[in-house]
Every structure is written in C-alpha cells, then in structure tokens.
Amino acid sequence: MDYIALAAAITAGLGLLCATAVCIVAICRAHRADVVSVLRALPGLVTALLRRKL
C-alpha cells in the first residue's frame, strides 16, 4: 500500500511540474499585450469562481 501512495505522490508531483513548465513556456512565448490582458482578467475570474463555489 505504501508503494501505491508513493507512486501517486510522484505522479502528482511530476504532473504539477510539467503543467508549471508548460505555463511558463506559454507565457514566455506569448505577446506582451496578451499576457497583460490575461493578468488583468484574473481578479474577475477569481471572484466569479468564488461566487459560484459559495
């Protein structure tokens, strides 16, 4: 049972690491105006998600 938990933790960690790398590469390759507009939209997205969750 411990091996299954360890494998799950390693898989989750690698998945998070890969997702982070993909996001960083996407931000670096994007045009500056696109990145700025996405960052400006984040607060509205967070409030909408919080409102829907409650």
PyMOL Python script that loads the backbone (N, CA, C, O; Angstrom):
from pymol import cmd

cmd.read_pdbstr("""\
ATOM      1  N   MET A   1       0.823  -1.193   0.000  1.00  0.00           N
ATOM      2  CA  MET A   1       0.000   0.000   0.000  1.00  0.00           C
ATOM      3  C   MET A   1       0.869   1.260   0.000  1.00  0.00           C
ATOM      4  O   MET A   1       0.493   2.269  -0.597  1.00  0.00           O
ATOM      5  N   ASP A   2       2.001   1.213   0.649  1.00  0.00           N
ATOM      6  CA  ASP A   2       2.877   2.379   0.693  1.00  0.00           C
ATOM      7  C   ASP A   2       3.450   2.697  -0.686  1.00  0.00           C
ATOM      8  O   ASP A   2       3.678   3.861  -1.016  1.00  0.00           O
ATOM      9  N   TYR A   3       3.679   1.664  -1.484  1.00  0.00           N
ATOM     10  CA  TYR A   3       4.216   1.891  -2.823  1.00  0.00           C
ATOM     11  C   TYR A   3       3.195   2.589  -3.718  1.00  0.00           C
ATOM     12  O   TYR A   3       3.553   3.404  -4.569  1.00  0.00           O
ATOM     13  N   ILE A   4       1.943   2.265  -3.518  1.00  0.00           N
ATOM     14  CA  ILE A   4       0.899   2.908  -4.310  1.00  0.00           C
ATOM     15  C   ILE A   4       0.795   4.389  -3.954  1.00  0.00           C
ATOM     16  O   ILE A   4       0.652   5.232  -4.840  1.00  0.00           O
ATOM     17  N   ALA A   5       0.866   4.704  -2.675  1.00  0.00           N
ATOM     18  CA  ALA A   5       0.812   6.097  -2.240  1.00  0.00           C
ATOM     19  C   ALA A   5       2.029   6.864  -2.741  1.00  0.00           C
ATOM     20  O   ALA A   5       1.912   8.018  -3.155  1.00  0.00           O
ATOM     21  N   LEU A   6       3.193   6.229  -2.706  1.00  0.00           N
ATOM     22  CA  LEU A   6       4.418   6.872  -3.195  1.00  0.00           C
ATOM     23  C   LEU A   6       4.325   7.112  -4.696  1.00  0.00           C
ATOM     24  O   LEU A   6       4.693   8.182  -5.178  1.00  0.00           O
ATOM     25  N   ALA A   7       3.837   6.126  -5.432  1.00  0.00           N
ATOM     26  CA  ALA A   7       3.693   6.287  -6.878  1.00  0.00           C
ATOM     27  C   ALA A   7       2.690   7.390  -7.208  1.00  0.00           C
ATOM     28  O   ALA A   7       2.901   8.167  -8.139  1.00  0.00           O
ATOM     29  N   ALA A   8       1.601   7.458  -6.446  1.00  0.00           N
ATOM     30  CA  ALA A   8       0.612   8.512  -6.668  1.00  0.00           C
ATOM     31  C   ALA A   8       1.205   9.893  -6.376  1.00  0.00           C
ATOM     32  O   ALA A   8       0.949  10.849  -7.107  1.00  0.00           O
ATOM     33  N   ALA A   9       1.986   9.990  -5.320  1.00  0.00           N
ATOM     34  CA  ALA A   9       2.600  11.273  -4.975  1.00  0.00           C
ATOM     35  C   ALA A   9       3.619  11.693  -6.032  1.00  0.00           C
ATOM     36  O   ALA A   9       3.689  12.867  -6.397  1.00  0.00           O
ATOM     37  N   ILE A  10       4.396  10.752  -6.516  1.00  0.00           N
ATOM     38  CA  ILE A  10       5.383  11.063  -7.557  1.00  0.00           C
ATOM     39  C   ILE A  10       4.679  11.469  -8.845  1.00  0.00           C
ATOM     40  O   ILE A  10       5.098  12.416  -9.510  1.00  0.00           O
ATOM     41  N   THR A  11       3.623  10.766  -9.196  1.00  0.00           N
ATOM     42  CA  THR A  11       2.870  11.094 -10.405  1.00  0.00           C
ATOM     43  C   THR A  11       2.244  12.482 -10.296  1.00  0.00           C
ATOM     44  O   THR A  11       2.294  13.263 -11.246  1.00  0.00           O
ATOM     45  N   ALA A  12       1.662  12.788  -9.154  1.00  0.00           N
ATOM     46  CA  ALA A  12       1.062  14.112  -8.958  1.00  0.00           C
ATOM     47  C   ALA A  12       2.128  15.201  -9.006  1.00  0.00           C
ATOM     48  O   ALA A  12       1.906  16.264  -9.585  1.00  0.00           O
ATOM     49  N   GLY A  13       3.272  14.941  -8.405  1.00  0.00           N
ATOM     50  CA  GLY A  13       4.359  15.915  -8.429  1.00  0.00           C
ATOM     51  C   GLY A  13       4.889  16.163  -9.827  1.00  0.00           C
ATOM     52  O   GLY A  13       5.139  17.306 -10.211  1.00  0.00           O
ATOM     53  N   LEU A  14       5.060  15.090 -10.589  1.00  0.00           N
ATOM     54  CA  LEU A  14       5.534  15.248 -11.964  1.00  0.00           C
ATOM     55  C   LEU A  14       4.498  15.955 -12.829  1.00  0.00           C
ATOM     56  O   LEU A  14       4.848  16.760 -13.693  1.00  0.00           O
ATOM     57  N   GLY A  15       3.231  15.656 -12.596  1.00  0.00           N
ATOM     58  CA  GLY A  15       2.183  16.336 -13.339  1.00  0.00           C
ATOM     59  C   GLY A  15       2.158  17.826 -13.057  1.00  0.00           C
ATOM     60  O   GLY A  15       2.010  18.636 -13.973  1.00  0.00           O
ATOM     61  N   LEU A  16       2.302  18.185 -11.802  1.00  0.00           N
ATOM     62  CA  LEU A  16       2.335  19.602 -11.424  1.00  0.00           C
ATOM     63  C   LEU A  16       3.556  20.303 -12.015  1.00  0.00           C
ATOM     64  O   LEU A  16       3.465  21.442 -12.474  1.00  0.00           O
ATOM     65  N   LEU A  17       4.689  19.620 -12.000  1.00  0.00           N
ATOM     66  CA  LEU A  17       5.919  20.179 -12.559  1.00  0.00           C
ATOM     67  C   LEU A  17       5.778  20.398 -14.062  1.00  0.00           C
ATOM     68  O   LEU A  17       6.183  21.439 -14.578  1.00  0.00           O
ATOM     69  N   CYS A  18       5.209  19.429 -14.764  1.00  0.00           N
ATOM     70  CA  CYS A  18       5.017  19.564 -16.211  1.00  0.00           C
ATOM     71  C   CYS A  18       4.021  20.681 -16.532  1.00  0.00           C
ATOM     72  O   CYS A  18       4.235  21.454 -17.466  1.00  0.00           O
ATOM     73  N   ALA A  19       2.946  20.766 -15.770  1.00  0.00           N
ATOM     74  CA  ALA A  19       1.954  21.823 -16.001  1.00  0.00           C
ATOM     75  C   ALA A  19       2.576  23.202 -15.765  1.00  0.00           C
ATOM     76  O   ALA A  19       2.295  24.148 -16.501  1.00  0.00           O
ATOM     77  N   THR A  20       3.408  23.310 -14.750  1.00  0.00           N
ATOM     78  CA  THR A  20       4.088  24.579 -14.475  1.00  0.00           C
ATOM     79  C   THR A  20       5.018  24.953 -15.616  1.00  0.00           C
ATOM     80  O   THR A  20       5.056  26.108 -16.040  1.00  0.00           O
ATOM     81  N   ALA A  21       5.770  23.976 -16.112  1.00  0.00           N
ATOM     82  CA  ALA A  21       6.693  24.236 -17.222  1.00  0.00           C
ATOM     83  C   ALA A  21       5.933  24.670 -18.473  1.00  0.00           C
ATOM     84  O   ALA A  21       6.361  25.593 -19.165  1.00  0.00           O
ATOM     85  N   VAL A  22       4.825  24.023 -18.765  1.00  0.00           N
ATOM     86  CA  VAL A  22       4.028  24.390 -19.943  1.00  0.00           C
ATOM     87  C   VAL A  22       3.504  25.809 -19.807  1.00  0.00           C
ATOM     88  O   VAL A  22       3.534  26.573 -20.771  1.00  0.00           O
ATOM     89  N   CYS A  23       3.024  26.174 -18.622  1.00  0.00           N
ATOM     90  CA  CYS A  23       2.508  27.532 -18.404  1.00  0.00           C
ATOM     91  C   CYS A  23       3.603  28.576 -18.549  1.00  0.00           C
ATOM     92  O   CYS A  23       3.383  29.623 -19.159  1.00  0.00           O
ATOM     93  N   ILE A  24       4.767  28.309 -18.004  1.00  0.00           N
ATOM     94  CA  ILE A  24       5.877  29.272 -18.098  1.00  0.00           C
ATOM     95  C   ILE A  24       6.308  29.453 -19.545  1.00  0.00           C
ATOM     96  O   ILE A  24       6.535  30.579 -19.987  1.00  0.00           O
ATOM     97  N   VAL A  25       6.423  28.358 -20.286  1.00  0.00           N
ATOM     98  CA  VAL A  25       6.803  28.455 -21.700  1.00  0.00           C
ATOM     99  C   VAL A  25       5.745  29.219 -22.481  1.00  0.00           C
ATOM    100  O   VAL A  25       6.081  30.041 -23.333  1.00  0.00           O
ATOM    101  N   ALA A  26       4.468  28.961 -22.204  1.00  0.00           N
ATOM    102  CA  ALA A  26       3.398  29.665 -22.909  1.00  0.00           C
ATOM    103  C   ALA A  26       3.438  31.160 -22.619  1.00  0.00           C
ATOM    104  O   ALA A  26       3.237  31.971 -23.523  1.00  0.00           O
ATOM    105  N   ILE A  27       3.695  31.531 -21.373  1.00  0.00           N
ATOM    106  CA  ILE A  27       3.771  32.956 -21.026  1.00  0.00           C
ATOM    107  C   ILE A  27       4.978  33.611 -21.693  1.00  0.00           C
ATOM    108  O   ILE A  27       4.888  34.747 -22.160  1.00  0.00           O
ATOM    109  N   CYS A  28       6.099  32.906 -21.741  1.00  0.00           N
ATOM    110  CA  CYS A  28       7.304  33.470 -22.362  1.00  0.00           C
ATOM    111  C   CYS A  28       7.135  33.645 -23.872  1.00  0.00           C
ATOM    112  O   CYS A  28       7.684  34.587 -24.443  1.00  0.00           O
ATOM    113  N   ARG A  29       6.393  32.767 -24.519  1.00  0.00           N
ATOM    114  CA  ARG A  29       6.220  32.837 -25.969  1.00  0.00           C
ATOM    115  C   ARG A  29       5.100  33.786 -26.387  1.00  0.00           C
ATOM    116  O   ARG A  29       5.040  34.194 -27.547  1.00  0.00           O
ATOM    117  N   ALA A  30       4.228  34.136 -25.476  1.00  0.00           N
ATOM    118  CA  ALA A  30       3.084  34.988 -25.809  1.00  0.00           C
ATOM    119  C   ALA A  30       3.533  36.435 -25.993  1.00  0.00           C
ATOM    120  O   ALA A  30       4.581  36.854 -25.502  1.00  0.00           O
ATOM    121  N   HIS A  31       2.714  37.171 -26.708  1.00  0.00           N
ATOM    122  CA  HIS A  31       2.976  38.602 -26.869  1.00  0.00           C
ATOM    123  C   HIS A  31       2.668  39.303 -25.554  1.00  0.00           C
ATOM    124  O   HIS A  31       1.820  38.864 -24.778  1.00  0.00           O
ATOM    125  N   ARG A  32       3.370  40.393 -25.325  1.00  0.00           N
ATOM    126  CA  ARG A  32       3.224  41.113 -24.054  1.00  0.00           C
ATOM    127  C   ARG A  32       1.799  41.583 -23.828  1.00  0.00           C
ATOM    128  O   ARG A  32       1.305  41.517 -22.702  1.00  0.00           O
ATOM    129  N   ALA A  33       1.136  42.047 -24.852  1.00  0.00           N
ATOM    130  CA  ALA A  33      -0.235  42.554 -24.707  1.00  0.00           C
ATOM    131  C   ALA A  33      -1.179  41.428 -24.280  1.00  0.00           C
ATOM    132  O   ALA A  33      -2.099  41.653 -23.493  1.00  0.00           O
ATOM    133  N   ASP A  34      -0.951  40.218 -24.798  1.00  0.00           N
ATOM    134  CA  ASP A  34      -1.800  39.093 -24.422  1.00  0.00           C
ATOM    135  C   ASP A  34      -1.620  38.742 -22.956  1.00  0.00           C
ATOM    136  O   ASP A  34      -2.592  38.478 -22.248  1.00  0.00           O
ATOM    137  N   VAL A  35      -0.368  38.739 -22.502  1.00  0.00           N
ATOM    138  CA  VAL A  35      -0.087  38.403 -21.106  1.00  0.00           C
ATOM    139  C   VAL A  35      -0.711  39.440 -20.179  1.00  0.00           C
ATOM    140  O   VAL A  35      -1.290  39.084 -19.152  1.00  0.00           O
ATOM    141  N   VAL A  36      -0.599  40.715 -20.531  1.00  0.00           N
ATOM    142  CA  VAL A  36      -1.150  41.786 -19.701  1.00  0.00           C
ATOM    143  C   VAL A  36      -2.669  41.672 -19.622  1.00  0.00           C
ATOM    144  O   VAL A  36      -3.244  41.853 -18.549  1.00  0.00           O
ATOM    145  N   SER A  37      -3.323  41.375 -20.736  1.00  0.00           N
ATOM    146  CA  SER A  37      -4.785  41.276 -20.711  1.00  0.00           C
ATOM    147  C   SER A  37      -5.242  40.077 -19.888  1.00  0.00           C
ATOM    148  O   SER A  37      -6.261  40.155 -19.201  1.00  0.00           O
ATOM    149  N   VAL A  38      -4.514  38.982 -19.946  1.00  0.00           N
ATOM    150  CA  VAL A  38      -4.861  37.817 -19.131  1.00  0.00           C
ATOM    151  C   VAL A  38      -4.672  38.127 -17.653  1.00  0.00           C
ATOM    152  O   VAL A  38      -5.522  37.775 -16.835  1.00  0.00           O
ATOM    153  N   LEU A  39      -3.573  38.779 -17.301  1.00  0.00           N
ATOM    154  CA  LEU A  39      -3.324  39.118 -15.893  1.00  0.00           C
ATOM    155  C   LEU A  39      -4.360  40.104 -15.366  1.00  0.00           C
ATOM    156  O   LEU A  39      -4.728  40.047 -14.193  1.00  0.00           O
ATOM    157  N   ARG A  40      -4.830  41.003 -16.220  1.00  0.00           N
ATOM    158  CA  ARG A  40      -5.869  41.945 -15.783  1.00  0.00           C
ATOM    159  C   ARG A  40      -7.204  41.253 -15.581  1.00  0.00           C
ATOM    160  O   ARG A  40      -8.021  41.712 -14.784  1.00  0.00           O
ATOM    161  N   ALA A  41      -7.440  40.159 -16.288  1.00  0.00           N
ATOM    162  CA  ALA A  41      -8.710  39.440 -16.174  1.00  0.00           C
ATOM    163  C   ALA A  41      -8.730  38.470 -14.990  1.00  0.00           C
ATOM    164  O   ALA A  41      -9.803  37.998 -14.615  1.00  0.00           O
ATOM    165  N   LEU A  42      -7.596  38.165 -14.401  1.00  0.00           N
ATOM    166  CA  LEU A  42      -7.541  37.181 -13.319  1.00  0.00           C
ATOM    167  C   LEU A  42      -8.397  37.543 -12.104  1.00  0.00           C
ATOM    168  O   LEU A  42      -9.105  36.667 -11.607  1.00  0.00           O
ATOM    169  N   PRO A  43      -8.378  38.768 -11.601  1.00  0.00           N
ATOM    170  CA  PRO A  43      -9.218  39.070 -10.435  1.00  0.00           C
ATOM    171  C   PRO A  43     -10.710  38.821 -10.687  1.00  0.00           C
ATOM    172  O   PRO A  43     -11.413  38.312  -9.814  1.00  0.00           O
ATOM    173  N   GLY A  44     -11.181  39.176 -11.866  1.00  0.00           N
ATOM    174  CA  GLY A  44     -12.577  38.910 -12.193  1.00  0.00           C
ATOM    175  C   GLY A  44     -12.877  37.429 -12.259  1.00  0.00           C
ATOM    176  O   GLY A  44     -13.948  36.988 -11.841  1.00  0.00           O
ATOM    177  N   LEU A  45     -11.939  36.661 -12.782  1.00  0.00           N
ATOM    178  CA  LEU A  45     -12.109  35.212 -12.851  1.00  0.00           C
ATOM    179  C   LEU A  45     -12.150  34.603 -11.461  1.00  0.00           C
ATOM    180  O   LEU A  45     -12.967  33.724 -11.186  1.00  0.00           O
ATOM    181  N   VAL A  46     -11.279  35.066 -10.593  1.00  0.00           N
ATOM    182  CA  VAL A  46     -11.245  34.542  -9.220  1.00  0.00           C
ATOM    183  C   VAL A  46     -12.546  34.856  -8.493  1.00  0.00           C
ATOM    184  O   VAL A  46     -13.100  33.993  -7.812  1.00  0.00           O
ATOM    185  N   THR A  47     -13.034  36.075  -8.631  1.00  0.00           N
ATOM    186  CA  THR A  47     -14.286  36.412  -7.941  1.00  0.00           C
ATOM    187  C   THR A  47     -15.470  35.618  -8.498  1.00  0.00           C
ATOM    188  O   THR A  47     -16.362  35.221  -7.749  1.00  0.00           O
ATOM    189  N   ALA A  48     -15.473  35.393  -9.801  1.00  0.00           N
ATOM    190  CA  ALA A  48     -16.559  34.600 -10.391  1.00  0.00           C
ATOM    191  C   ALA A  48     -16.505  33.165  -9.893  1.00  0.00           C
ATOM    192  O   ALA A  48     -17.544  32.576  -9.597  1.00  0.00           O
ATOM    193  N   LEU A  49     -15.312  32.595  -9.797  1.00  0.00           N
ATOM    194  CA  LEU A  49     -15.185  31.229  -9.307  1.00  0.00           C
ATOM    195  C   LEU A  49     -15.563  31.128  -7.837  1.00  0.00           C
ATOM    196  O   LEU A  49     -16.200  30.157  -7.428  1.00  0.00           O
ATOM    197  N   LEU A  50     -15.179  32.115  -7.042  1.00  0.00           N
ATOM    198  CA  LEU A  50     -15.530  32.099  -5.626  1.00  0.00           C
ATOM    199  C   LEU A  50     -17.035  32.254  -5.425  1.00  0.00           C
ATOM    200  O   LEU A  50     -17.622  31.614  -4.552  1.00  0.00           O
ATOM    201  N   ARG A  51     -17.657  33.115  -6.244  1.00  0.00           N
ATOM    202  CA  ARG A  51     -19.103  33.294  -6.147  1.00  0.00           C
ATOM    203  C   ARG A  51     -19.851  32.016  -6.524  1.00  0.00           C
ATOM    204  O   ARG A  51     -20.857  31.674  -5.903  1.00  0.00           O
ATOM    205  N   ARG A  52     -19.366  31.329  -7.522  1.00  0.00           N
ATOM    206  CA  ARG A  52     -20.031  30.098  -7.963  1.00  0.00           C
ATOM    207  C   ARG A  52     -19.846  28.983  -6.943  1.00  0.00           C
ATOM    208  O   ARG A  52     -20.737  28.154  -6.757  1.00  0.00           O
ATOM    209  N   LYS A  53     -18.703  28.963  -6.288  1.00  0.00           N
ATOM    210  CA  LYS A  53     -18.418  27.909  -5.308  1.00  0.00           C
ATOM    211  C   LYS A  53     -19.282  28.056  -4.072  1.00  0.00           C
ATOM    212  O   LYS A  53     -19.684  27.057  -3.476  1.00  0.00           O
ATOM    213  N   LEU A  54     -19.575  29.283  -3.678  1.00  0.00           N
ATOM    214  CA  LEU A  54     -20.370  29.523  -2.463  1.00  0.00           C
ATOM    215  C   LEU A  54     -21.789  29.427  -2.785  1.00  0.00           C
ATOM    216  O   LEU A  54     -22.634  29.595  -1.906  1.00  0.00           O
TER     217      LEU A  54
END
""", "prot")
cmd.dss("prot")
cmd.show_as("cartoon", "prot")
cmd.util.cbc("prot")
cmd.orient("prot")
